[in-house]
């Protein structure tokens, strides 16, 4: 596997330094998530996030709903959204917190979230890579950017095989 994820060890919401969903312009994330076919549910500050695999401020998934708070990292919301996009309807219907899937699917999720980061107003692929590195993703080549640019052929192939990107690496569907 070329990518693994581990939760950050920081106890303070200020660490690691990642862009939170609340930093995006009002309505931006709502419109983006709706355009992907999911529902977005904002959770009040300090309240537990339903369906969060990692806990704390990390995004949560239950069926077709993505749960976030203002302090949820944008990269976390994108990651969970991409897990949902990579599932068939049967898995989506059963989805409760743990997206499951194989290692290659996880790589596909990470690659897809990098592609989609460019389409979120107020966010970017470069910022996503910085946020992923700060959060604690671990890559053989040492960074999210290096993995994406030099070591992600297996992820691209998986996404193409499942009809999630085209031959030019553009998201489809």
MODELLER restraints for C-alpha pairs under 7 A, 6 or more apart:
rsr = mdl.restraints
at = mdl.atoms
rsr.add(forms.Gaussian(group=physical.xy_distance, feature=features.Distance(at['CA:1:A'], at['CA:103:A']), mean=6.20, stdev=0.5))
rsr.add(forms.Gaussian(group=physical.xy_distance, feature=features.Distance(at['CA:2:A'], at['CA:139:A']), mean=5.89, stdev=0.5))
rsr.add(forms.Gaussian(group=physical.xy_distance, feature=features.Distance(at['CA:2:A'], at['CA:140:A']), mean=6.00, stdev=0.5))
rsr.add(forms.Gaussian(group=physical.xy_distance, feature=features.Distance(at['CA:3:A'], at['CA:107:A']), mean=6.32, stdev=0.5))
rsr.add(forms.Gaussian(group=physical.xy_distance, feature=features.Distance(at['CA:3:A'], at['CA:138:A']), mean=5.80, stdev=0.5))
rsr.add(forms.Gaussian(group=physical.xy_distance, feature=features.Distance(at['CA:3:A'], at['CA:139:A']), mean=4.94, stdev=0.5))
rsr.add(forms.Gaussian(group=physical.xy_distance, feature=features.Distance(at['CA:4:A'], at['CA:137:A']), mean=5.89, stdev=0.5))
rsr.add(forms.Gaussian(group=physical.xy_distance, feature=features.Distance(at['CA:4:A'], at['CA:138:A']), mean=5.34, stdev=0.5))
rsr.add(forms.Gaussian(group=physical.xy_distance, feature=features.Distance(at['CA:4:A'], at['CA:139:A']), mean=6.84, stdev=0.5))
rsr.add(forms.Gaussian(group=physical.xy_distance, feature=features.Distance(at['CA:5:A'], at['CA:136:A']), mean=6.36, stdev=0.5))
rsr.add(forms.Gaussian(group=physical.xy_distance, feature=features.Distance(at['CA:5:A'], at['CA:137:A']), mean=4.43, stdev=0.5))
rsr.add(forms.Gaussian(group=physical.xy_distance, feature=features.Distance(at['CA:5:A'], at['CA:138:A']), mean=6.15, stdev=0.5))
rsr.add(forms.Gaussian(group=physical.xy_distance, feature=features.Distance(at['CA:6:A'], at['CA:136:A']), mean=5.75, stdev=0.5))
rsr.add(forms.Gaussian(group=physical.xy_distance, feature=features.Distance(at['CA:6:A'], at['CA:137:A']), mean=6.23, stdev=0.5))
rsr.add(forms.Gaussian(group=physical.xy_distance, feature=features.Distance(at['CA:7:A'], at['CA:54:A']), mean=6.53, stdev=0.5))
rsr.add(forms.Gaussian(group=physical.xy_distance, feature=features.Distance(at['CA:7:A'], at['CA:135:A']), mean=6.76, stdev=0.5))
rsr.add(forms.Gaussian(group=physical.xy_distance, feature=features.Distance(at['CA:7:A'], at['CA:136:A']), mean=6.33, stdev=0.5))
rsr.add(forms.Gaussian(group=physical.xy_distance, feature=features.Distance(at['CA:8:A'], at['CA:135:A']), mean=5.15, stdev=0.5))
rsr.add(forms.Gaussian(group=physical.xy_distance, feature=features.Distance(at['CA:8:A'], at['CA:136:A']), mean=5.58, stdev=0.5))
rsr.add(forms.Gaussian(group=physical.xy_distance, feature=features.Distance(at['CA:10:A'], at['CA:16:A']), mean=6.45, stdev=0.5))
rsr.add(forms.Gaussian(group=physical.xy_distance, feature=features.Distance(at['CA:16:A'], at['CA:134:A']), mean=5.71, stdev=0.5))
rsr.add(forms.Gaussian(group=physical.xy_distance, feature=features.Distance(at['CA:16:A'], at['CA:135:A']), mean=6.06, stdev=0.5))
rsr.add(forms.Gaussian(group=physical.xy_distance, feature=features.Distance(at['CA:17:A'], at['CA:134:A']), mean=6.66, stdev=0.5))
rsr.add(forms.Gaussian(group=physical.xy_distance, feature=features.Distance(at['CA:18:A'], at['CA:73:A']), mean=6.16, stdev=0.5))
rsr.add(forms.Gaussian(group=physical.xy_distance, feature=features.Distance(at['CA:18:A'], at['CA:131:A']), mean=4.94, stdev=0.5))
rsr.add(forms.Gaussian(group=physical.xy_distance, feature=features.Distance(at['CA:19:A'], at['CA:73:A']), mean=5.59, stdev=0.5))
rsr.add(forms.Gaussian(group=physical.xy_distance, feature=features.Distance(at['CA:19:A'], at['CA:74:A']), mean=5.96, stdev=0.5))
rsr.add(forms.Gaussian(group=physical.xy_distance, feature=features.Distance(at['CA:20:A'], at['CA:70:A']), mean=6.30, stdev=0.5))
rsr.add(forms.Gaussian(group=physical.xy_distance, feature=features.Distance(at['CA:20:A'], at['CA:71:A']), mean=4.94, stdev=0.5))
rsr.add(forms.Gaussian(group=physical.xy_distance, feature=features.Distance(at['CA:20:A'], at['CA:72:A']), mean=5.19, stdev=0.5))
rsr.add(forms.Gaussian(group=physical.xy_distance, feature=features.Distance(at['CA:20:A'], at['CA:73:A']), mean=4.13, stdev=0.5))
rsr.add(forms.Gaussian(group=physical.xy_distance, feature=features.Distance(at['CA:20:A'], at['CA:74:A']), mean=5.33, stdev=0.5))
rsr.add(forms.Gaussian(group=physical.xy_distance, feature=features.Distance(at['CA:21:A'], at['CA:70:A']), mean=5.22, stdev=0.5))
rsr.add(forms.Gaussian(group=physical.xy_distance, feature=features.Distance(at['CA:21:A'], at['CA:71:A']), mean=6.19, stdev=0.5))
rsr.add(forms.Gaussian(group=physical.xy_distance, feature=features.Distance(at['CA:21:A'], at['CA:72:A']), mean=5.59, stdev=0.5))
rsr.add(forms.Gaussian(group=physical.xy_distance, feature=features.Distance(at['CA:21:A'], at['CA:73:A']), mean=5.74, stdev=0.5))
rsr.add(forms.Gaussian(group=physical.xy_distance, feature=features.Distance(at['CA:21:A'], at['CA:74:A']), mean=4.98, stdev=0.5))
rsr.add(forms.Gaussian(group=physical.xy_distance, feature=features.Distance(at['CA:22:A'], at['CA:70:A']), mean=4.06, stdev=0.5))
rsr.add(forms.Gaussian(group=physical.xy_distance, feature=features.Distance(at['CA:22:A'], at['CA:71:A']), mean=6.22, stdev=0.5))
rsr.add(forms.Gaussian(group=physical.xy_distance, feature=features.Distance(at['CA:24:A'], at['CA:122:A']), mean=6.01, stdev=0.5))
rsr.add(forms.Gaussian(group=physical.xy_distance, feature=features.Distance(at['CA:28:A'], at['CA:121:A']), mean=6.71, stdev=0.5))
rsr.add(forms.Gaussian(group=physical.xy_distance, feature=features.Distance(at['CA:30:A'], at['CA:40:A']), mean=6.02, stdev=0.5))
rsr.add(forms.Gaussian(group=physical.xy_distance, feature=features.Distance(at['CA:32:A'], at['CA:120:A']), mean=6.78, stdev=0.5))
rsr.add(forms.Gaussian(group=physical.xy_distance, feature=features.Distance(at['CA:33:A'], at['CA:39:A']), mean=6.56, stdev=0.5))
rsr.add(forms.Gaussian(group=physical.xy_distance, feature=features.Distance(at['CA:33:A'], at['CA:40:A']), mean=6.37, stdev=0.5))
rsr.add(forms.Gaussian(group=physical.xy_distance, feature=features.Distance(at['CA:38:A'], at['CA:64:A']), mean=5.35, stdev=0.5))
rsr.add(forms.Gaussian(group=physical.xy_distance, feature=features.Distance(at['CA:38:A'], at['CA:65:A']), mean=5.91, stdev=0.5))
rsr.add(forms.Gaussian(group=physical.xy_distance, feature=features.Distance(at['CA:39:A'], at['CA:64:A']), mean=6.11, stdev=0.5))
rsr.add(forms.Gaussian(group=physical.xy_distance, feature=features.Distance(at['CA:39:A'], at['CA:65:A']), mean=4.66, stdev=0.5))
rsr.add(forms.Gaussian(group=physical.xy_distance, feature=features.Distance(at['CA:39:A'], at['CA:66:A']), mean=6.12, stdev=0.5))
rsr.add(forms.Gaussian(group=physical.xy_distance, feature=features.Distance(at['CA:40:A'], at['CA:65:A']), mean=5.71, stdev=0.5))
rsr.add(forms.Gaussian(group=physical.xy_distance, feature=features.Distance(at['CA:40:A'], at['CA:66:A']), mean=4.91, stdev=0.5))
rsr.add(forms.Gaussian(group=physical.xy_distance, feature=features.Distance(at['CA:40:A'], at['CA:67:A']), mean=6.01, stdev=0.5))
rsr.add(forms.Gaussian(group=physical.xy_distance, feature=features.Distance(at['CA:41:A'], at['CA:65:A']), mean=6.75, stdev=0.5))
rsr.add(forms.Gaussian(group=physical.xy_distance, feature=features.Distance(at['CA:41:A'], at['CA:66:A']), mean=6.12, stdev=0.5))
rsr.add(forms.Gaussian(group=physical.xy_distance, feature=features.Distance(at['CA:41:A'], at['CA:67:A']), mean=4.84, stdev=0.5))
rsr.add(forms.Gaussian(group=physical.xy_distance, feature=features.Distance(at['CA:41:A'], at['CA:68:A']), mean=6.43, stdev=0.5))
rsr.add(forms.Gaussian(group=physical.xy_distance, feature=features.Distance(at['CA:42:A'], at['CA:67:A']), mean=5.94, stdev=0.5))
rsr.add(forms.Gaussian(group=physical.xy_distance, feature=features.Distance(at['CA:42:A'], at['CA:68:A']), mean=5.15, stdev=0.5))
rsr.add(forms.Gaussian(group=physical.xy_distance, feature=features.Distance(at['CA:42:A'], at['CA:69:A']), mean=5.48, stdev=0.5))
rsr.add(forms.Gaussian(group=physical.xy_distance, feature=features.Distance(at['CA:43:A'], at['CA:49:A']), mean=6.56, stdev=0.5))
rsr.add(forms.Gaussian(group=physical.xy_distance, feature=features.Distance(at['CA:43:A'], at['CA:67:A']), mean=6.76, stdev=0.5))
rsr.add(forms.Gaussian(group=physical.xy_distance, feature=features.Distance(at['CA:43:A'], at['CA:68:A']), mean=5.87, stdev=0.5))
rsr.add(forms.Gaussian(group=physical.xy_distance, feature=features.Distance(at['CA:43:A'], at['CA:69:A']), mean=4.90, stdev=0.5))
rsr.add(forms.Gaussian(group=physical.xy_distance, feature=features.Distance(at['CA:44:A'], at['CA:69:A']), mean=6.26, stdev=0.5))
rsr.add(forms.Gaussian(group=physical.xy_distance, feature=features.Distance(at['CA:45:A'], at['CA:69:A']), mean=6.13, stdev=0.5))
rsr.add(forms.Gaussian(group=physical.xy_distance, feature=features.Distance(at['CA:45:A'], at['CA:70:A']), mean=6.72, stdev=0.5))
rsr.add(forms.Gaussian(group=physical.xy_distance, feature=features.Distance(at['CA:49:A'], at['CA:59:A']), mean=6.93, stdev=0.5))
rsr.add(forms.Gaussian(group=physical.xy_distance, feature=features.Distance(at['CA:49:A'], at['CA:60:A']), mean=6.11, stdev=0.5))
rsr.add(forms.Gaussian(group=physical.xy_distance, feature=features.Distance(at['CA:49:A'], at['CA:67:A']), mean=6.36, stdev=0.5))
rsr.add(forms.Gaussian(group=physical.xy_distance, feature=features.Distance(at['CA:49:A'], at['CA:68:A']), mean=6.66, stdev=0.5))
rsr.add(forms.Gaussian(group=physical.xy_distance, feature=features.Distance(at['CA:50:A'], at['CA:60:A']), mean=5.65, stdev=0.5))
rsr.add(forms.Gaussian(group=physical.xy_distance, feature=features.Distance(at['CA:50:A'], at['CA:67:A']), mean=6.55, stdev=0.5))
rsr.add(forms.Gaussian(group=physical.xy_distance, feature=features.Distance(at['CA:51:A'], at['CA:60:A']), mean=4.09, stdev=0.5))
rsr.add(forms.Gaussian(group=physical.xy_distance, feature=features.Distance(at['CA:51:A'], at['CA:61:A']), mean=4.71, stdev=0.5))
rsr.add(forms.Gaussian(group=physical.xy_distance, feature=features.Distance(at['CA:51:A'], at['CA:62:A']), mean=5.64, stdev=0.5))
rsr.add(forms.Gaussian(group=physical.xy_distance, feature=features.Distance(at['CA:51:A'], at['CA:96:A']), mean=6.02, stdev=0.5))
rsr.add(forms.Gaussian(group=physical.xy_distance, feature=features.Distance(at['CA:51:A'], at['CA:97:A']), mean=4.04, stdev=0.5))
rsr.add(forms.Gaussian(group=physical.xy_distance, feature=features.Distance(at['CA:52:A'], at['CA:58:A']), mean=5.97, stdev=0.5))
rsr.add(forms.Gaussian(group=physical.xy_distance, feature=features.Distance(at['CA:52:A'], at['CA:59:A']), mean=5.46, stdev=0.5))
rsr.add(forms.Gaussian(group=physical.xy_distance, feature=features.Distance(at['CA:52:A'], at['CA:60:A']), mean=3.66, stdev=0.5))
rsr.add(forms.Gaussian(group=physical.xy_distance, feature=features.Distance(at['CA:52:A'], at['CA:61:A']), mean=6.44, stdev=0.5))
rsr.add(forms.Gaussian(group=physical.xy_distance, feature=features.Distance(at['CA:52:A'], at['CA:97:A']), mean=5.69, stdev=0.5))
rsr.add(forms.Gaussian(group=physical.xy_distance, feature=features.Distance(at['CA:53:A'], at['CA:60:A']), mean=6.57, stdev=0.5))
rsr.add(forms.Gaussian(group=physical.xy_distance, feature=features.Distance(at['CA:53:A'], at['CA:97:A']), mean=5.45, stdev=0.5))
rsr.add(forms.Gaussian(group=physical.xy_distance, feature=features.Distance(at['CA:53:A'], at['CA:98:A']), mean=6.02, stdev=0.5))
rsr.add(forms.Gaussian(group=physical.xy_distance, feature=features.Distance(at['CA:57:A'], at['CA:69:A']), mean=6.85, stdev=0.5))
rsr.add(forms.Gaussian(group=physical.xy_distance, feature=features.Distance(at['CA:57:A'], at['CA:71:A']), mean=6.04, stdev=0.5))
rsr.add(forms.Gaussian(group=physical.xy_distance, feature=features.Distance(at['CA:57:A'], at['CA:72:A']), mean=4.77, stdev=0.5))
rsr.add(forms.Gaussian(group=physical.xy_distance, feature=features.Distance(at['CA:58:A'], at['CA:72:A']), mean=5.34, stdev=0.5))
rsr.add(forms.Gaussian(group=physical.xy_distance, feature=features.Distance(at['CA:58:A'], at['CA:73:A']), mean=6.72, stdev=0.5))
rsr.add(forms.Gaussian(group=physical.xy_distance, feature=features.Distance(at['CA:58:A'], at['CA:76:A']), mean=5.98, stdev=0.5))
rsr.add(forms.Gaussian(group=physical.xy_distance, feature=features.Distance(at['CA:59:A'], at['CA:66:A']), mean=6.92, stdev=0.5))
rsr.add(forms.Gaussian(group=physical.xy_distance, feature=features.Distance(at['CA:59:A'], at['CA:67:A']), mean=5.58, stdev=0.5))
rsr.add(forms.Gaussian(group=physical.xy_distance, feature=features.Distance(at['CA:59:A'], at['CA:68:A']), mean=5.03, stdev=0.5))
rsr.add(forms.Gaussian(group=physical.xy_distance, feature=features.Distance(at['CA:59:A'], at['CA:72:A']), mean=6.13, stdev=0.5))
rsr.add(forms.Gaussian(group=physical.xy_distance, feature=features.Distance(at['CA:59:A'], at['CA:76:A']), mean=5.61, stdev=0.5))
rsr.add(forms.Gaussian(group=physical.xy_distance, feature=features.Distance(at['CA:59:A'], at['CA:77:A']), mean=5.24, stdev=0.5))
rsr.add(forms.Gaussian(group=physical.xy_distance, feature=features.Distance(at['CA:59:A'], at['CA:80:A']), mean=6.72, stdev=0.5))
rsr.add(forms.Gaussian(group=physical.xy_distance, feature=features.Distance(at['CA:60:A'], at['CA:66:A']), mean=5.76, stdev=0.5))
rsr.add(forms.Gaussian(group=physical.xy_distance, feature=features.Distance(at['CA:60:A'], at['CA:67:A']), mean=4.81, stdev=0.5))
rsr.add(forms.Gaussian(group=physical.xy_distance, feature=features.Distance(at['CA:60:A'], at['CA:68:A']), mean=6.68, stdev=0.5))
rsr.add(forms.Gaussian(group=physical.xy_distance, feature=features.Distance(at['CA:60:A'], at['CA:97:A']), mean=6.25, stdev=0.5))
rsr.add(forms.Gaussian(group=physical.xy_distance, feature=features.Distance(at['CA:61:A'], at['CA:67:A']), mean=6.24, stdev=0.5))
rsr.add(forms.Gaussian(group=physical.xy_distance, feature=features.Distance(at['CA:61:A'], at['CA:80:A']), mean=6.74, stdev=0.5))
rsr.add(forms.Gaussian(group=physical.xy_distance, feature=features.Distance(at['CA:61:A'], at['CA:96:A']), mean=6.28, stdev=0.5))
rsr.add(forms.Gaussian(group=physical.xy_distance, feature=features.Distance(at['CA:61:A'], at['CA:97:A']), mean=5.16, stdev=0.5))
rsr.add(forms.Gaussian(group=physical.xy_distance, feature=features.Distance(at['CA:62:A'], at['CA:95:A']), mean=5.33, stdev=0.5))
rsr.add(forms.Gaussian(group=physical.xy_distance, feature=features.Distance(at['CA:62:A'], at['CA:96:A']), mean=4.57, stdev=0.5))
rsr.add(forms.Gaussian(group=physical.xy_distance, feature=features.Distance(at['CA:62:A'], at['CA:97:A']), mean=5.95, stdev=0.5))
rsr.add(forms.Gaussian(group=physical.xy_distance, feature=features.Distance(at['CA:63:A'], at['CA:92:A']), mean=5.24, stdev=0.5))
rsr.add(forms.Gaussian(group=physical.xy_distance, feature=features.Distance(at['CA:63:A'], at['CA:93:A']), mean=5.17, stdev=0.5))
rsr.add(forms.Gaussian(group=physical.xy_distance, feature=features.Distance(at['CA:63:A'], at['CA:94:A']), mean=6.25, stdev=0.5))
rsr.add(forms.Gaussian(group=physical.xy_distance, feature=features.Distance(at['CA:63:A'], at['CA:95:A']), mean=4.68, stdev=0.5))
rsr.add(forms.Gaussian(group=physical.xy_distance, feature=features.Distance(at['CA:63:A'], at['CA:96:A']), mean=6.40, stdev=0.5))
rsr.add(forms.Gaussian(group=physical.xy_distance, feature=features.Distance(at['CA:64:A'], at['CA:92:A']), mean=6.65, stdev=0.5))
rsr.add(forms.Gaussian(group=physical.xy_distance, feature=features.Distance(at['CA:66:A'], at['CA:81:A']), mean=6.86, stdev=0.5))
rsr.add(forms.Gaussian(group=physical.xy_distance, feature=features.Distance(at['CA:68:A'], at['CA:77:A']), mean=6.99, stdev=0.5))
rsr.add(forms.Gaussian(group=physical.xy_distance, feature=features.Distance(at['CA:75:A'], at['CA:128:A']), mean=5.97, stdev=0.5))
rsr.add(forms.Gaussian(group=physical.xy_distance, feature=features.Distance(at['CA:75:A'], at['CA:131:A']), mean=6.74, stdev=0.5))
rsr.add(forms.Gaussian(group=physical.xy_distance, feature=features.Distance(at['CA:75:A'], at['CA:132:A']), mean=6.88, stdev=0.5))
rsr.add(forms.Gaussian(group=physical.xy_distance, feature=features.Distance(at['CA:78:A'], at['CA:113:A']), mean=5.68, stdev=0.5))
rsr.add(forms.Gaussian(group=physical.xy_distance, feature=features.Distance(at['CA:79:A'], at['CA:109:A']), mean=6.56, stdev=0.5))
rsr.add(forms.Gaussian(group=physical.xy_distance, feature=features.Distance(at['CA:79:A'], at['CA:110:A']), mean=6.65, stdev=0.5))
rsr.add(forms.Gaussian(group=physical.xy_distance, feature=features.Distance(at['CA:79:A'], at['CA:113:A']), mean=5.82, stdev=0.5))
rsr.add(forms.Gaussian(group=physical.xy_distance, feature=features.Distance(at['CA:82:A'], at['CA:109:A']), mean=5.34, stdev=0.5))
rsr.add(forms.Gaussian(group=physical.xy_distance, feature=features.Distance(at['CA:82:A'], at['CA:112:A']), mean=6.47, stdev=0.5))
rsr.add(forms.Gaussian(group=physical.xy_distance, feature=features.Distance(at['CA:82:A'], at['CA:113:A']), mean=6.02, stdev=0.5))
rsr.add(forms.Gaussian(group=physical.xy_distance, feature=features.Distance(at['CA:83:A'], at['CA:99:A']), mean=6.37, stdev=0.5))
rsr.add(forms.Gaussian(group=physical.xy_distance, feature=features.Distance(at['CA:83:A'], at['CA:109:A']), mean=5.71, stdev=0.5))
rsr.add(forms.Gaussian(group=physical.xy_distance, feature=features.Distance(at['CA:84:A'], at['CA:92:A']), mean=6.56, stdev=0.5))
rsr.add(forms.Gaussian(group=physical.xy_distance, feature=features.Distance(at['CA:86:A'], at['CA:109:A']), mean=6.97, stdev=0.5))
rsr.add(forms.Gaussian(group=physical.xy_distance, feature=features.Distance(at['CA:104:A'], at['CA:155:A']), mean=6.39, stdev=0.5))
rsr.add(forms.Gaussian(group=physical.xy_distance, feature=features.Distance(at['CA:107:A'], at['CA:155:A']), mean=5.17, stdev=0.5))
rsr.add(forms.Gaussian(group=physical.xy_distance, feature=features.Distance(at['CA:108:A'], at['CA:155:A']), mean=4.35, stdev=0.5))
rsr.add(forms.Gaussian(group=physical.xy_distance, feature=features.Distance(at['CA:108:A'], at['CA:156:A']), mean=6.61, stdev=0.5))
rsr.add(forms.Gaussian(group=physical.xy_distance, feature=features.Distance(at['CA:108:A'], at['CA:158:A']), mean=6.35, stdev=0.5))
rsr.add(forms.Gaussian(group=physical.xy_distance, feature=features.Distance(at['CA:108:A'], at['CA:159:A']), mean=5.87, stdev=0.5))
rsr.add(forms.Gaussian(group=physical.xy_distance, feature=features.Distance(at['CA:111:A'], at['CA:148:A']), mean=6.67, stdev=0.5))
rsr.add(forms.Gaussian(group=physical.xy_distance, feature=features.Distance(at['CA:111:A'], at['CA:155:A']), mean=6.44, stdev=0.5))
rsr.add(forms.Gaussian(group=physical.xy_distance, feature=features.Distance(at['CA:114:A'], at['CA:125:A']), mean=5.60, stdev=0.5))
rsr.add(forms.Gaussian(group=physical.xy_distance, feature=features.Distance(at['CA:114:A'], at['CA:128:A']), mean=6.81, stdev=0.5))
rsr.add(forms.Gaussian(group=physical.xy_distance, feature=features.Distance(at['CA:117:A'], at['CA:123:A']), mean=6.35, stdev=0.5))
rsr.add(forms.Gaussian(group=physical.xy_distance, feature=features.Distance(at['CA:117:A'], at['CA:124:A']), mean=5.22, stdev=0.5))
rsr.add(forms.Gaussian(group=physical.xy_distance, feature=features.Distance(at['CA:117:A'], at['CA:125:A']), mean=5.11, stdev=0.5))
rsr.add(forms.Gaussian(group=physical.xy_distance, feature=features.Distance(at['CA:117:A'], at['CA:128:A']), mean=6.63, stdev=0.5))
rsr.add(forms.Gaussian(group=physical.xy_distance, feature=features.Distance(at['CA:118:A'], at['CA:124:A']), mean=4.70, stdev=0.5))
rsr.add(forms.Gaussian(group=physical.xy_distance, feature=features.Distance(at['CA:118:A'], at['CA:125:A']), mean=5.32, stdev=0.5))
rsr.add(forms.Gaussian(group=physical.xy_distance, feature=features.Distance(at['CA:129:A'], at['CA:144:A']), mean=5.28, stdev=0.5))
rsr.add(forms.Gaussian(group=physical.xy_distance, feature=features.Distance(at['CA:129:A'], at['CA:145:A']), mean=5.75, stdev=0.5))
rsr.add(forms.Gaussian(group=physical.xy_distance, feature=features.Distance(at['CA:132:A'], at['CA:144:A']), mean=6.64, stdev=0.5))
rsr.add(forms.Gaussian(group=physical.xy_distance, feature=features.Distance(at['CA:133:A'], at['CA:143:A']), mean=6.20, stdev=0.5))
rsr.add(forms.Gaussian(group=physical.xy_distance, feature=features.Distance(at['CA:133:A'], at['CA:144:A']), mean=6.28, stdev=0.5))
rsr.add(forms.Gaussian(group=physical.xy_distance, feature=features.Distance(at['CA:139:A'], at['CA:147:A']), mean=6.44, stdev=0.5))
rsr.add(forms.Gaussian(group=physical.xy_distance, feature=features.Distance(at['CA:141:A'], at['CA:147:A']), mean=6.00, stdev=0.5))
rsr.add(forms.Gaussian(group=physical.xy_distance, feature=features.Distance(at['CA:159:A'], at['CA:165:A']), mean=5.70, stdev=0.5))
rsr.add(forms.Gaussian(group=physical.xy_distance, feature=features.Distance(at['CA:160:A'], at['CA:166:A']), mean=6.04, stdev=0.5))
rsr.add(forms.Gaussian(group=physical.xy_distance, feature=features.Distance(at['CA:164:A'], at['CA:171:A']), mean=5.73, stdev=0.5))
rsr.add(forms.Gaussian(group=physical.xy_distance, feature=features.Distance(at['CA:164:A'], at['CA:172:A']), mean=5.30, stdev=0.5))
rsr.add(forms.Gaussian(group=physical.xy_distance, feature=features.Distance(at['CA:164:A'], at['CA:173:A']), mean=6.27, stdev=0.5))
rsr.add(forms.Gaussian(group=physical.xy_distance, feature=features.Distance(at['CA:165:A'], at['CA:171:A']), mean=4.25, stdev=0.5))
rsr.add(forms.Gaussian(group=physical.xy_distance, feature=features.Distance(at['CA:165:A'], at['CA:172:A']), mean=5.20, stdev=0.5))
rsr.add(forms.Gaussian(group=physical.xy_distance, feature=features.Distance(at['CA:166:A'], at['CA:172:A']), mean=6.56, stdev=0.5))
